Amino acid sequence: MRRALSGWLGKLILLAGSLALALGGFEVALRVAESRQRVRRGDERQTYMQPDPYLGWSKRPGARVTYVRPEYTVEVAINRHGLRDRERAFGRVPGTFRVLALGDSFIEAYSVPFEASVTALLERTIAGAGCPVEVINAGTSGYSTDQEYLFYLREGARYAPDVVVLFFHYNDLLHNVHERYYRQPKPRLDVAGGKVRLANFPVPPPPPAPPPGPPRPVAGSRAWAWARERLMLGAPRAFNLLARAGLWEPLGGDTPSDELGAFAKRRSWEMQYAWRVTDRIIEALARQVESAGSRLLVAYVPARMEVSDRDWELSRLRYEFREDRWDRRLVWNRLARSAQSGGFRALDLTDALRRADGLFRSTYYGRDGHWNERGHRVAAAELARWLRHEGWTPACP
C-alpha cells in the first residue's frame, strides 16, 4: 500500500513538474515574441506614406514596408502608381473587365498577403477562360469617403473601370467632416446647394512626428495576461463572473469613442451633419462614375462587433451599451436608406461574414479588428455573387 502511494505521489510530482516546465516555456516564448515585436514594429505609415496636398497623404511609389503585429507579419509593396497592387495601366484595356476598389485599410489589406486580399481574390473569382478581369486595389489606410471620392476624381477615373466599388466603414462618417485624421491633416469637403467642394486645398503638411518613447516594461506574467485576454475576447460574461472573485477588474466604465456614436440611436448634431455630408459625397461620386459610363456599388464593411455576437457582448459590457440606446445595425440601416434616396446600389457584407464566423473560425483578427484571410475570402465571394446576380460582370464561359 505504501509502495503504491509512493508511486502515485511520484507521478503527481512528475506531472506537476512537467506542467510547471511547460508553463515556464510558454512564458519565455511569449516574452521573446513580444520583445522581437517591440524591436521590429515601428510606424509603418511613415515608411511608405507621403504628404499629399490634395488627399492628405498617399502611398509612395515603389515603397516596401513590413507590418509586424502579434497576429501577422505581412510585407506591403507599392506599385509605380502608388497602389498596393500589381502594375496596372491607365486607360481602357480592350477586352478586359475592370473593377476599381476604393476604401481604407480593410481594402489596402496590410493585415494579409496581397494574394489573400479581397481585391486579388475577387479578380480570380470573376475571371474566366478568355475573359480577362482586373480588380484594382485603390485602398489606402486611414482614408474616409471624402478622400476616396477625391482619389477617384484625380486618379481612379483614369483606369476607366467598368464598376467602381466604394467600401464604407462606420468610422468614415465623422472623418468625412474633420480636417484631421488623429494628428494627420486631411482634406475637408463642404457641401452647398447639393454640390461638393474641396474647402482646404492645399492640405497643410503634417507636424513632425514625436520622438518614440521608451519601451514599456513587461510587468507580470505574459502567460496570465494572454489567458486573460483570450477569455475576455471569447467569453466576456465568464470574464466578468471571474472578476467578481477578484482575479481582475471587471469590464465596464470605458468611454466609447466618438466614432462609435454612429451606433447610438440618439444622434449627436455632429453625427447628423456627418451623415448629410456623407450622403452628398456618395451621390457626387455616383454622378461622376455614371457620367464616365461606369456603375457604382457601395459595399458596407461591418465592424467586428456587428458580425460577432461575442464581440457585441464584449462591447456592451465594456461601454455599458443599453439596448434602448444603441443598435449595431443602425449604420447599415441608415446607409440603405441613403442608397434608396440617393439612387445608388449598396451591398451589406454583414450576413455573409456572420455565417462564416464562429468560435474557432473567426473572419476578423481578435486584437487587430481587420479581416483575416477568411474574412477576405468571404467578402470576395459575396461581392462576386452579387455582381454576377445583378449581371454586372461579363458572361465568362
Salt bridges, closest charged atoms under 4 A:
GLU27 OE2 - ARG31 NE 2.78
GLU34 OE2 - ARG38 NH1 3.38
GLU34 OE1 - ARG222 NH2 3.21
GLU44 OE2 - ARG69 NH1 2.86
ASP52 OD2 - ARG154 NH2 2.83
GLU75 OE1 - ARG64 NH1 3.16
ASP85 OD1 - ARG88 NH2 3.03
GLU87 OE1 - ARG80 NE 3.17
GLU115 OE2 - ARG86 NH1 3.08
GLU115 OE1 - ARG124 NH1 2.87
GLU123 OE2 - ARG86 NH2 2.37
GLU123 OE1 - ARG88 NH2 2.84
GLU134 OE1 - ARG88 NH1 3.99
GLU134 OE1 - ARG98 NE 2.81
ASP146 OD2 - LYS186 NZ 2.48
GLU155 OE2 - ARG154 NH2 2.93
ASP162 OD1 - ARG92 NH1 3.36
GLU179 OE2 - ARG188 NH1 2.01
ASP190 OD1 - ARG188 NE 3.11
ASP190 OD2 - ARG197 NH2 3.38
GLU229 OE1 - ARG230 NH1 2.66
GLU229 OE1 - ARG367 NE 2.95
ASP254 OD2 - ARG318 NE 3.71
GLU259 OE2 - HIS175 NE2 3.12
GLU270 OE2 - HIS178 NE2 2.80
ASP279 OD2 - ARG334 NH2 2.98
GLU283 OE2 - ARG280 NH2 2.90
ASP309 OD1 - ARG328 NH2 2.54
ASP311 OD1 - ARG304 NE 2.91
GLU313 OE2 - ARG237 NH2 2.72
GLU313 OE1 - ARG316 NH1 3.68
GLU323 OE2 - ARG316 NH1 3.14
ASP324 OD2 - ARG322 NH2 2.73
ASP348 OD2 - ARG329 NH2 2.72
ASP368 OD1 - HIS370 ND1 2.39
GLU382 OE2 - ARG385 NH2 2.88
GLU390 OE1 - ARG345 NH2 3.18
GLU390 OE2 - HIS389 ND1 3.23
